[in-house]
Amino acid sequence: MSSFKIFVVEDDRILARRMAYELEMNPDFEVEMFYDGESFLKRLNESPDAITLDYLLPDTTGAEVLIKILSYNPAIPVLIISGQKDIVTALNLMKEGAYDYLVKSDDMIKKLRNIMSNIQEKVMLQRKVHALEKEISKKYRFTNLMIGKSTAMVPVFELMEKAIRSNITVSIYGETGTGKEMVAKSIHYNSPRKNQGFVAINVSAIPRELVESELFGFEKGAFTGAQQKKFGKFEDAHLGTLFLDEIGDMDINMQTKLLRVLQDGEFSRLGSNKTQKVDCRVIIATHKNLAAEVKKGNFREDLYYRLLGLPIELPPLRSRGSDIVLLAHHFIRRFSEENNLPVKELSSEAIQKLTSYHFPGNVRELQAVIELALVLSNSKTIEASDINFNSVEGMEDLFTKDLSLKEYDYQIVRIYLEKFDNDIPAVAEKLEIGKSTIYRMLAEEKKRKKRR
């Protein structure tokens, strides 16, 4: 850990040395002493991590110095130290922005060390949060996340920019693997809500009877097994963004409760009559045609229009042309950096093989293919022989059939189940869908076969 710089401003030189000595018992603390306000203010531009400030100085008052400190940097914690226990003065200084107020006494040094340790912990935590926010913001920049220059992606980028500038609900449509959650994250982390939480929930991955408690939380004793209160996703996303993935799979009864929250901004935890208010942006995603689901009676029309907001349709990778090569190079660089491997080039034959393939798994599949190719390659260049599509063997024939989207979903899951010897958890992880979704698809297919 880097040193934690503390400026001690105290006109009593003996007390100042004692404070410095005690504070430097902590090996992380680096202390400098100042005996008047003028000499301290000349060094303020060195940006100490924390300051102890005597309230009565020979050339000025602590209140005047505090104003100058906070004008320079309001984030610096300032601990006021005074010889008098004046509650009114203490409260006024705290209102002005002082971190705390400490009265000179026999046990002051012990309190000082405890307070400064708390300040250090808080400051270091804030630095970690700021660093994380900076990293997240960098990670989710359009240029880092949404790789592509194809004509098909131009309207997507334009709509994302519009979404960032407003608080409108966003509905993202597209095939599995096209990057719907990445788009949602990119919108959130480039919006005014970026410093608040991004909370994602895959509706299809949660058993229907548990969706309500996941979204709204529950009180202790609300049902068997509810041993303590639990916040739901809406509360977790307060002031941030809630991403509802595969919203088209939500039970019709649950849709009614969701509509109320979206209309009123209010909900109640299970087992409670108390109303909770929430302010969060909602972004939804689905591979289904919600308008068609409304006509079938599977989705509420009023909820559909409430969620429609700004619709963004993500094109499948097979319609993005040269973006396949751009994305391939992007995945090569990222995987190489993450695994400390040399960056490799794609041979012309490898590029031809990639661009002539239809990628039913879209961008997610391309990433898996490239990562495997990097592992298989024995030279500085990825050859066509390193490009392996065996993980989706059977897809070529599948896409020549005249099937509905739901039937295609089932067939894709079935192919992966055969590939993974019916290991449902492994398939769920590979396709990034819930195990319950696979069980439900298999059960529905079994019922269809019986009816035939």
Protein Blocks (a to p, Z undefined) as FASTA:
>chain_A
ZZdddddddfblmlmmmmmmmmmmpmkbccdddfbfklmmmmmmnopabdcddfbdfkbc
fklmmmmmmmmommbccddddfbdcfklmmmmmmnopabdcdddfklmmmmmmmmmmmmm
mmmmmmmmmmmmmmmmmmmgmklmmgcjbfklmmmmmmmmmmmmpccdcddeddehilpm
mmmmmmmmmmfklmmccddddfklpcfklmmmmmnopaehkaghiabccddfklmmgoia
cddehkllpcfklmmmmmmmmmnopacdehiabdcddddddddddfbdfklmmmnopacf
klmmmmnmpadddddfklnommmmmmmmmmmmmmmmmnopacddddfklmmmmmmpgoln
lmmlmmmmmmmmmmmpcbfbdcfklpccklmgojlmmmmpccdfklmmmmmmmmmmmmno
opaklmmmmnopafklmmmmmmmmmmmmmmZZ
